[in-house]
Amino acid sequence: MRKLFVEDVLKSPGKLLALCFIVYLAATSFFVGIFLCFVAVRWFRKQLVLKAKALEAADAEAARERANEAREQALNTATANAAAQASPAPVTQTPPARQYARSAVVIPMKKTGTHD
């Protein structure tokens, strides 16, 4: 919300007046200045915690991805080894002829009556 407030401050005179009033109070009042410093420190700490959580989540996701890849690779090698041991002499077969399904989009052309 603070980003939105600061970014749009030049577009709206009311927001500019409110920001100037806050800066004036912070400059003239010691207590308001201390309060704004506490708010700024709290916001900064919150942002650091959010970034740390995001980094931990990214690391966990990368570890899960690496584990999945390793598991898939192990499964592929196991099936390849089992297939190699099961059939020592591969039998070559001709692939079946392709059969195309009839599409609902293609409409056969009607005969016009000419014999060409």
C-alpha positions in Angstrom: 0.0 0.0 0.0 2.9 2.3 0.7 4.3 1.8 -2.7 0.9 2.6 -4.3 0.6 5.7 -2.1 4.1 7.0 -3.0 3.9 6.2 -6.7 0.5 7.9 -7.1 1.4 10.9 -5.0 2.2 13.1 -8.0 -1.0 12.2 -9.8 -3.3 13.2 -6.9 -3.0 16.6 -5.1 -4.8 15.1 -2.0 -2.2 12.4 -1.6 0.6 15.0 -2.1 -0.9 17.1 0.6 -1.2 14.1 3.0 2.4 13.1 2.3 3.6 16.7 2.9 1.6 16.8 6.2 3.2 13.5 7.4 6.7 14.7 6.6 6.0 18.1 8.3 4.8 16.3 11.5 7.8 14.0 11.5 10.1 17.0 11.1 8.6 19.0 13.9 7.6 16.3 16.4 10.2 14.1 17.9 7.6 11.5 18.8 6.1 11.3 15.3 9.6 10.9 13.9 10.3 8.0 16.3 7.0 6.4 15.5 7.7 6.6 11.7 11.2 5.2 12.3 9.6 2.2 14.2 7.1 1.7 11.4 9.9 1.8 8.8 12.1 -0.7 10.7 9.1 -3.0 11.2 8.2 -2.9 7.5 11.9 -3.5 6.5 12.0 -6.6 8.8 8.8 -7.9 7.4 10.1 -7.6 3.9 13.3 -9.4 4.9 11.3 -12.3 6.4 9.1 -12.5 3.3 12.2 -12.7 1.0 13.8 -15.3 3.3 10.6 -17.4 3.1 10.5 -17.1 -0.7 14.2 -18.2 -0.9 13.5 -21.2 1.3 10.5 -22.2 -0.8 12.5 -21.9 -4.0 15.2 -24.1 -2.5 12.7 -26.7 -1.4 11.1 -26.7 -4.8 14.5 -27.1 -6.5 15.3 -30.0 -4.2 12.0 -31.7 -4.9 12.6 -31.2 -8.7 16.1 -32.8 -8.4 14.6 -35.7 -6.4 11.9 -36.2 -9.0 14.5 -36.2 -11.8 16.7 -38.7 -10.0 13.7 -41.0 -9.4 12.6 -40.8 -13.0 16.2 -41.5 -14.2 16.4 -44.5 -11.9 13.1 -45.8 -13.1 14.2 -45.4 -16.8 17.4 -47.2 -16.2 15.7 -50.0 -14.3 13.1 -50.5 -17.0 15.8 -50.4 -19.7 17.9 -53.0 -17.9 14.8 -55.2 -17.4 13.9 -54.9 -21.0 17.4 -55.7 -22.2 17.5 -58.8 -20.0 14.1 -60.0 -20.9 14.5 -59.9 -24.7 18.0 -60.7 -25.8 17.0 -61.0 -29.5 14.7 -58.2 -30.6 12.1 -59.2 -33.1 11.6 -56.7 -35.9 8.0 -56.1 -36.9 6.7 -53.9 -39.6 4.6 -51.0 -38.2 0.9 -51.2 -39.0 -0.5 -48.9 -41.7 -1.7 -45.6 -40.4 -5.4 -45.3 -40.0 -6.7 -41.8 -39.9 -10.0 -41.0 -38.2 -12.6 -39.2 -40.1 -12.8 -35.6 -39.0 -16.1 -33.8 -38.4 -14.7 -30.7 -39.9 -14.0 -32.1 -43.4 -17.1 -32.3 -45.4 -17.1 -34.3 -48.7 -17.7 -32.3 -51.8 -21.0 -32.8 -53.6 -20.8 -34.0 -57.1 -21.6 -31.3 -59.6 -22.7 -33.6 -62.4 -19.7 -33.3 -64.7 -17.6 -36.3 -65.5 -14.1 -35.1 -65.4 
